[in-house]
Each structure stands twice: as structure tokens, then as C-alpha cells.
Amino acid sequence: MMIFAESSIPVTIFYTGHNLQLVLMTIQPGDEIGEEVHNDRDQFFRIEDGEGEVWIDGVCHRVKGDDGVIVPQGAKHNVIANGKTALRLYTIYGPPEHLDGTVHKTCSEAGIAHEHFDGQPTE
């Protein structure tokens, strides 16, 4: 996926529709998104490059490039990069989670942000 070659920013809201949202993530080795639960939306992760773990409700799923993982609404989950290189992935939320155009320059910044989708799509 060419868009990752252009960005090393950890979290970028790439596209927001009325019913789903595409978010790019780059997680450095040893870092994680932090445990979270979305009670009102499903989430899909597509691993493009790197190695890591996706924890869903206490179960560890080892992941690498070309893997995909679905997290159903209400499931406690976390994504951890534990390889030698950055874990590059995208996630699709349905419905959208974040304000369109949001960029977080660090994982810790993304973890403390509380902005939520305001109903305004990209187009």
C-alpha cells in the first residue's frame, strides 16, 4: 500500500465516510495503541508490514504483514508492535470514530485524545 511509504506519522485519519472510516497507523517496536473498547462500533485491522500481537478479550493473536483481524463491538482489544521494525497497518471503523483529518504525531498523543466523529465526512 503506497500511502505508508509517504507517512511515518503514527495515526492519520485518511478518509471518513458516513458509515466507515479509514485510519493509517505506524506503531514503533515496543509500542502499542493501548487497551480500548468500542461499545458502539466494529473495527477491522489490516497489517501491511511488521510483526506484533492483537489482543482481543484476553486472547493473543500473533500478526504479521498481510494479516487481517476483526474486532467486534464491545471487545477489549490492544495492538502491540513487538518486531524489529515498525508495525504498519490500517484500521477501518464502522461507523467512524474520529474527527475527519485528525493527525496524531505520537501514539501517546493519540491515546489521550478524546475527539469523536462529528458527522462530517471527508467528501
Secondary structure, 3 states (H helix, E strand, C coil): CHHHCCCCCCEEEEEECCCCEEEEEEECCCCECCCECCCCCEEEEEEEECEEEEEECCEEEEEECCCEEEECCCCCEEEEECCCCCEEEEEEEECCCCCCCCEECCHHHHHHCCCCCCCCCCC
